[in-house]
Amino acid sequence: MICGQFAGAKYWKLCKVGSRYVSFFASRVRISLIAGLWHSAAWVPAPSSDTQGFGRNSKCSMLAWPASDASSGETNSGSYHGDPQCYDDYMTIWKALVDRLCSRRSCVTRVHRIVQHYVAFDVRGASLLAATCIFLYLRTFLLPAIPLAVQNDAVFFFEHAKRMVDGQVPYRDFFEFVMPGTDIFYAILLRILGVHAWINSCLLILLGVSLCWILIRASKRILTGNGVYLPALLFLIFIFDNARDATHHWYSTLFVLAALLPLFKGRTLSHVFAAGMLCGVAICFTQTQGVAGLVAIIVFLILTRRSVTELWKQLALLLLPSAVLAGGMLLFYVHEAGVHSVAYALIEYPRLFTAAQYAYPTNFGGASNDFTGLSRKLSYVLLYVGVPCVYVACLYRLIRVKQVLGASQSDNVLLLTLAGIMLYATIFTGPSYHRLCAAVAPSSVLLIWLCQQGAKRGKLVQHILWGLSLLFFVLGPLRMQLLHRYVMNLPTGRTAVLAPDQYELFRWLGQNTHPGEAFFGYLPAAFALDLRNPTPLDNVLPFQTTTAEQEATVVQSLQKDPARFIFVPKEQPFDDHNRLQLYGSFLNTHYHRLKSFPAGAIWEKQWPREAKDGLKER
């Protein structure tokens, strides 16, 4: 750790020395150029009165041609001949150009400032972002360049994107209960790049680097010293890496945090408008988190208002772009799918989904007692209990020592605390581990701010966090690269699968299906093998998340466009056996159990001839 700080100090000193040399060089270039222009302007003599034009064939030209003697054929290069008025214009243009170069807005001065800016670039921040990219690459790719199979909830949005590329519309042709920003974004990528497994890994790297960059920018407004870079490292190792799932939650969190950056610089109308735009984009990904960011900014503007008139202007510029972006997207899909479909998907069904999430047993209770399970339980306790304590402590600290802090720092801490509280409140609509990780990013910055407010204890806590972060920063990629893997050549490209049970299922389906074939029940295999879902739902579950109407819709779709294979998941202790009776009766009538896997079973379609032969044998 001490060596790292010493090396960082040396890099910083080298940057300062390099900036001085570049500044000196740019200043000399600017002075030489200005002197040359003045010399060229002073070298042009007064025009002669016996010539009517500055140029050879024009009455007035920017270029002064030497007067030639037609009789002798010689050219007089010692003087210029032209109209006095054109000469005055010529001198005015040259002097204006020189004055422009001498001014603070000249091109040379701008180049000089740009060079200074980039030479004095934060080397430690750039190094951390580069290390973040390497870390996430080693966590999402297997060397040299084999991406991991798409897992978790991200596969739902990639499947939706495939449907949109084929011409289907959300809320009309397939069911979706969040804003379609992620589906649209992924559909654009699949349209341009094609359906490949490496797109998910690259998006995870892009998400992680972007979030760390935003946290570094926010930390520079609040923290000091090397502590500026610790929140981003903590977030990367202990939060983002445990929830590597490129879903709408991360995108909305990214834009909500980005909306805070303009307000850190000031509460001008342009900054408020930019924050409103970014919150509007966040709403297009997740309606709850985008609205939570807007509420946090509104409360902040009210608490820090200077006058009522200015407050109304700020609120108008904040809400207008958000309403235009989110409302425009909603109006388009209301026109395509109908008011009832969109209202049910975005308003009514989320309440049902929230109730189902609370009824599910959490991962805390289902985690094993090995090292991975114990670390998962510990992270649950820290996120559920520790994060609210950080926000409460920050509010208490602001109220108690507000006079000691500067106005700018206290406002920035207040804004970040309000945003963190509102984002944390959104997890109550569906308490899952991934949602929790996506909502606690501001707490990493505020935790280090609280440590810096303390004296010796705060420094000790920072040193411990540095050591743990660097330790897991090295161990995480090593563990991933040393895991046993199964590499497969799939329609979506060369892909690595880590679980042996999933590998067996992928291999069997790859041998017995072809791309574009209808398949239902297991989206990771459907995306990896480029299979087609013939129903408007991603899957059906014997729980509250699947309604009777949705069950009937799936059965009707499979009757119209039957899939040869259907995957039925393994029964869980918390399944409701009173649900999916229609779906179960349909399977028993038209399908038969073909092959069993640890995660479930494959059922095959009974075609008419096979059904008759089966009856004869009985």
CORHUNOR-V349192 format. One record per run of one state. SS is the DSSP state (H for helix, E for strand, C for the rest). FROM is the first residue (numbers start at 0). TO is the last residue. If there is no record, write none. Layout:
# CORHUNOR-V349192
SS/FROM/TO
SS/FROM/TO
This chain:
# CORHUNOR-V349192
C/0/0
H/1/42
C/43/64
E/65/67
C/68/73
E/74/79
C/80/82
H/83/101
C/102/105
H/106/118
C/119/121
H/122/139
E/140/141
C/142/144
E/145/147
C/148/152
H/153/164
C/165/168
E/169/169
C/170/172
E/173/173
C/174/179
H/180/192
C/193/196
H/197/219
C/220/225
H/226/242
C/243/246
H/247/264
C/265/267
H/268/284
C/285/285
H/286/302
C/303/306
H/307/336
C/337/337
H/338/358
C/359/361
H/362/365
C/366/369
H/370/399
C/400/405
H/406/428
C/429/431
H/432/438
C/439/439
H/440/452
C/453/454
H/455/481
C/482/484
E/485/489
C/490/491
E/492/496
C/497/498
H/499/511
C/512/516
E/517/519
C/520/521
H/522/527
C/528/530
E/531/531
C/532/546
H/547/559
C/560/563
E/564/568
C/569/579
H/580/589
E/590/596
C/597/598
E/599/604
C/605/606
H/607/616
C/617/617
